Amino acid sequence: MKSYFGSYYSPSTEPVAATVLVFDRNLSIGYRYPNGRNAMIDWPLKEVEAKYNAPTQQTQLRNTKKPGELLVIEGSEAATYIQAIHAERQKPWYQRSNGREGIRNSLLLLALMGGFVLLYILIVPWLSENMAGRVAAKTEQQLGDAVYNAMNLQAQEDTAASRVLNQFFKQMAIPSAYDIRISVIKEGVVNAFALPGGRIVVYSALLHKINTYPELAALLSHEFTHVNNKHSTKSIFRKLGSKVFIGLLFGRFGSVASVLIHHADELKSLKYSRSLEKEADMEGLALLTKRNIDPAGFTGLFTHLKEAVPKGAMPAFLASHPDIDKRIAYIKAASTTAKVETDSSLLSIFNQLK
């Protein structure tokens, strides 16, 4: 905006002193009638013709739609300024200074929005995962039970096999703050997964592939570590990210449970990071070696699973647990000095299962 002082002429009044305000789209003229009454008129800038009269050294402004009206301003600045606005308007929009500024502002806004989206995508899942590590075991159990019930697996449960697996795990005598409950589900899926708070689900198709009690001990110790180290809770919260973040932030676990229940079917094939998988392998292996259970249970479990499917196919259990050959290698390397003894109690329970 520019402001000037000038003289306003019209057919109905004597010339009067006027204050002139020039905006991007209009020109405002303020003046006072001889009787003292104030007046204000606007000229659309596109209708204003600006000329500089060199002999008088004055700018003359006329409204092309209102013949007879004239605005006179001393000097050439007003004419130059208005002519520059007219020239700018003749350019294509993308060449105008305000157009280029608009483009720059739009690009800047997009960049800022992109930055916020990137931060949101990266930070919110990370924050959710870290907040999950502070969830109490009792709350985890409530969340895990709610998700398990939402999966509607109860009707497919092999209660006899579940009873034997729970007896087997209890005989392993692994201390935990969680109430570990194992369910065998009659389904032709080669899979097993852990839920927050102590629920472990093993599908019968996977159970039928297991040939020895160390292999079963390896499977259960691996899934137990996912529960005990909050891997399941952290991975689920990270996967659902923003959907659970607000609930966690304000301690609204009812809303968190609702989100988990809504996504219950997705959690059957939950994938862990490689670092969490290795942690579950190595701590599971430590549980076996501490009880003198043959560490070959891990390598046997993975080997039999790989051999059980046609070439090029991959069972769900292995698909969510990548780099099997590398894992077999580091388990073998870590168990070279392990002491192995036959546990007659575990063997007896396993024989009941088979």
C-alpha positions in Angstrom: 0.0 0.0 0.0 1.1 3.5 -0.8 -0.3 6.8 0.6 -0.3 10.2 -1.1 -1.8 13.7 -0.7 -3.5 15.4 -3.6 -6.4 17.3 -5.0 -9.7 15.7 -6.0 -11.8 17.3 -8.8 -15.4 16.3 -9.7 -18.2 18.0 -11.7 -20.3 18.5 -8.5 -17.7 19.9 -6.1 -14.9 22.4 -6.0 -11.4 20.9 -5.9 -10.7 19.6 -2.4 -7.6 18.3 -0.6 -7.6 14.6 -0.5 -5.8 11.7 1.1 -5.1 8.9 -1.4 -4.4 5.2 -0.5 -3.3 2.9 -3.3 -3.8 -0.8 -2.7 -3.2 -3.8 -5.0 -6.8 -3.8 -6.3 -8.3 -0.4 -5.5 -7.6 3.3 -4.8 -9.3 5.0 -1.9 -9.9 8.8 -1.9 -10.8 10.5 1.4 -11.8 14.2 1.5 -14.0 16.7 3.3 -16.9 18.7 1.9 -17.0 22.5 2.5 -19.7 21.9 5.1 -17.3 19.7 7.1 -18.8 16.3 6.2 -16.3 13.6 5.4 -16.5 11.5 2.3 -14.7 8.4 0.9 -14.8 6.9 -2.6 -13.1 3.9 -4.1 -11.8 3.5 -7.6 -11.1 -0.1 -8.8 -7.4 0.1 -9.8 -8.0 -1.6 -13.1 -10.2 1.4 -14.1 -7.6 4.0 -13.1 -5.5 5.7 -15.8 -2.2 7.2 -14.5 -0.2 9.8 -16.4 2.7 12.0 -15.4 2.5 15.6 -16.8 6.2 16.7 -17.0 5.5 20.4 -17.5 3.5 20.7 -14.3 5.4 17.8 -12.6 2.1 16.3 -11.5 0.6 12.9 -11.7 -3.0 12.9 -13.1 -5.2 10.0 -12.2 -8.6 9.5 -14.0 -11.3 6.9 -13.5 -12.1 5.6 -17.0 -15.6 4.7 -15.8 -16.3 8.2 -14.3 -15.5 10.9 -16.8 -15.1 14.3 -15.2 -13.4 13.1 -12.1 -9.7 13.8 -11.7 -7.1 13.3 -9.0 -3.9 15.3 -9.0 -0.9 14.3 -7.0 2.4 16.2 -7.0 5.4 14.4 -8.5 5.8 11.3 -10.6 5.9 8.6 -7.9 2.2 7.8 -7.9 2.1 7.4 -11.7 5.1 5.2 -11.7 3.7 3.0 -8.9 0.3 2.5 -10.5 1.7 1.9 -13.9 4.0 -0.8 -12.4 0.9 -2.5 -10.9 -0.8 -2.4 -14.3 2.3 -3.8 -16.0 2.5 -6.6 -13.4 -1.2 -7.5 -14.0 -0.5 -8.0 -17.7 2.0 -10.8 -17.0 0.9 -14.5 -16.8 0.1 -15.4 -13.2 3.2 -17.5 -12.8 5.5 -14.6 -13.8 4.0 -12.1 -11.4 5.9 -11.2 -8.4 3.0 -12.2 -6.1 2.5 -15.3 -8.2 6.1 -16.4 -7.8 5.9 -15.5 -4.1 2.7 -17.7 -4.0 4.6 -20.5 -5.6 7.5 -20.1 -3.1 5.1 -20.0 -0.2 3.2 -23.1 -1.5 6.4 -25.0 -1.9 7.6 -23.9 1.5 4.2 -25.0 3.0 4.4 -28.3 1.2 8.0 -28.8 2.5 6.9 -28.0 6.1 3.9 -30.3 5.8 6.1 -33.0 4.4 8.5 -32.6 7.3 5.7 -32.8 9.8 4.3 -35.9 8.1 7.7 -37.5 8.1 8.2 -36.7 11.8 4.7 -38.0 12.5 5.4 -41.3 10.6 8.8 -41.8 12.3 8.3 -40.4 15.8 4.7 -41.4 16.7 5.3 -45.2 16.2 8.6 -44.9 18.1 6.9 -43.0 21.0 4.1 -45.6 21.0 6.6 -48.4 21.3 8.5 -46.7 24.1 5.3 -45.9 26.0 4.3 -49.6 25.6 7.4 -50.6 27.6 5.8 -48.8 30.6 2.5 -50.6 30.5 1.8 -52.7 33.6 1.7 -56.5 33.2 -1.9 -56.5 34.4 -3.0 -54.0 31.8 -1.1 -56.0 29.1 -3.0 -59.1 30.2 -6.4 -57.3 29.8 -5.4 -56.0 26.4 -4.2 -59.4 25.3 -7.3 -61.2 26.5 -9.5 -58.6 24.7 -7.7 -59.2 21.4 -7.7 -63.0 21.9 -11.5 -63.0 22.5 -12.0 -60.7 19.4 -10.2 -63.3 17.3 -13.0 -65.8 18.0 -10.5 -68.7 18.3 -12.2 -70.4 21.3 -14.5 -72.5 19.1 -11.5 -73.9 17.3 -9.4 -74.7 20.4 -8.1 -78.2 21.0 -8.6 -78.1 24.8 -6.9 -81.4 25.4 -3.7 -80.3 23.5 -3.8 -76.9 25.2 -3.9 -78.5 28.6 -0.8 -80.6 27.7 1.1 -77.6 26.4 0.4 -75.6 29.5 1.5 -78.5 31.6 4.7 -78.8 29.5 5.5 -75.1 29.9 4.8 -75.2 33.6 7.2 -78.2 34.0 9.9 -76.0 32.4 9.6 -73.8 35.5 10.3 -70.4 33.8 9.7 -67.6 36.3 7.7 -64.6 34.9 5.5 -61.8 36.0 3.0 -62.9 33.4 0.4 -65.6 33.6 1.3 -67.7 30.6 -1.6 -69.3 28.9 -1.1 -71.4 25.8 -3.9 -72.3 23.4 -3.7 -74.9 20.6 -6.0 -73.9 17.7 -7.2 -76.6 15.2 -6.3 -75.0 11.9 -4.1 -75.9 9.0 -1.8 -72.9 9.4 1.9 -73.4 10.2 2.1 -70.6 12.7 2.4 -69.5 16.3 2.2 -66.1 17.8 2.2 -64.3 21.2 -0.1 -61.6 22.5 0.5 -59.0 25.2 0.1 -60.2 28.7 0.8 -63.9 28.5 -1.3 -65.4 25.7 0.5 -67.8 23.3 -1.3 -69.3 20.3 0.0 -72.4 18.6 -1.8 -73.8 15.5 -2.2 -77.6 15.4 -0.6 -77.7 11.9 2.7 -76.4 13.4 2.4 -78.7 16.4 2.2 -81.7 14.1 5.5 -80.8 12.6 7.4 -80.9 15.9 9.1 -84.2 16.4 10.9 -83.8 19.7 10.3 -82.2 23.1 13.4 -79.9 22.7 11.7 -78.5 19.5 8.6 -77.8 21.5 10.6 -76.3 24.3 12.4 -74.1 21.7 9.1 -72.9 20.3 7.5 -72.1 23.7 10.7 -70.4 25.0 10.9 -68.2 21.9 7.3 -67.1 22.1 7.6 -66.7 25.9 10.5 -64.3 25.4 8.3 -62.2 23.1 5.8 -61.9 25.9 8.2 -61.5 28.8 10.3 -58.8 27.1 7.1 -57.0 25.9 8.0 -57.6 22.3 4.4 -58.3 21.4 3.1 -55.2 23.1 5.8 -52.9 21.7 5.5 -54.3 18.1 1.7 -54.1 18.2 1.8 -50.5 19.5 4.4 -49.6 16.9 2.4 -51.2 14.1 -0.8 -49.3 15.1 1.2 -46.1 15.9 -1.1 -43.0 16.0 -4.2 -45.2 16.5 -3.0 -46.0 20.0 -0.7 -43.0 20.8 -3.4 -40.6 22.0 -4.9 -43.3 24.2 -1.5 -44.1 25.7 -0.7 -40.4 26.2 -3.8 -39.8 28.3 -3.9 -43.3 29.9 -7.1 -44.2 28.1 -6.5 -47.9 27.8 -10.2 -48.5 27.0 -9.6 -46.7 23.7 -6.4 -48.6 23.1 -8.2 -51.9 23.7 -10.8 -50.9 21.1 -8.1 -50.2 18.5 -6.4 -53.5 19.2 -9.7 -55.4 19.0 -10.5 -53.7 15.7 -7.2 -54.9 14.2 -7.2 -58.3 15.9 -7.0 -60.3 12.7 -3.9 -58.4 11.6 -2.0 -59.4 14.8 -2.1 -63.1 13.9 0.8 -62.5 11.5 2.6 -59.8 13.5 6.2 -59.3 12.4 9.0 -58.4 14.8 12.2 -56.6 14.0 15.3 -58.7 13.4 16.8 -57.4 16.6 13.8 -58.6 18.6 13.8 -61.9 16.8 17.4 -62.5 17.7 16.7 -61.5 21.3 13.9 -64.0 21.5 16.1 -66.7 20.0 19.1 -66.0 22.2 17.1 -65.7 25.5 15.0 -68.7 24.5 18.2 -70.6 23.9 19.5 -69.5 27.3 16.3 -70.9 28.9 16.9 -74.2 27.2 20.6 -74.5 28.1 19.9 -73.5 31.8 17.6 -76.5 31.9 20.0 -78.8 30.0 17.5 -79.1 27.2 19.1 -79.9 23.8 19.7 -76.5 21.9 19.2 -78.6 18.8 15.6 -78.1 19.4 15.9 -74.6 17.8 17.7 -75.8 14.7 15.5 -78.9 14.4 12.3 -76.7 14.7 13.4 -74.4 12.0 14.8 -77.1 9.7 11.7 -79.3 9.9 9.5 -76.3 9.2 11.5 -75.4 6.1 11.4 -78.9 4.8 7.7 -79.3 5.4 6.6 -77.0 2.5 7.2 -77.2 -1.2 10.2 -75.4 -2.7 9.5 -71.7 -3.0 6.7 -71.7 -0.5 7.1 -70.4 3.1 4.9 -71.2 6.1 3.4 -68.3 7.9 5.6 -69.0 11.0 8.8 -68.6 9.0 7.5 -65.8 6.8 7.2 -63.6 9.9 10.6 -64.8 11.2 13.1 -63.9 8.5 16.7 -65.1 7.9 16.2 -68.7 9.2 19.6 -70.0 7.9 21.5 -67.2 9.7 19.5 -67.8 12.9 20.3 -71.5 12.8 24.0 -70.6 12.4 24.2 -68.3 15.3 22.2 -70.7 17.5 24.6 -73.5 16.7 27.6 -71.2 17.4 26.2 -70.1 20.8 25.4 -73.6 21.9 28.6 -75.5 21.3 29.4 -76.0 25.0 25.8 -76.6 26.1 25.3 -79.5 28.5 22.5 -81.8 27.5 20.4 -84.1 29.6 17.2 -85.9 29.0 14.3 -84.5 31.0 12.1 -87.5 31.6 9.2 -85.3 32.8 9.1 -83.1 29.7 9.6 -86.2 27.5 6.6 -87.9 29.2 4.4 -84.9 28.8 5.5 -84.5 25.1 4.6 -88.2 24.5 1.1 -87.5 25.8 0.8 -84.8 23.2 2.0 -87.0 20.3 
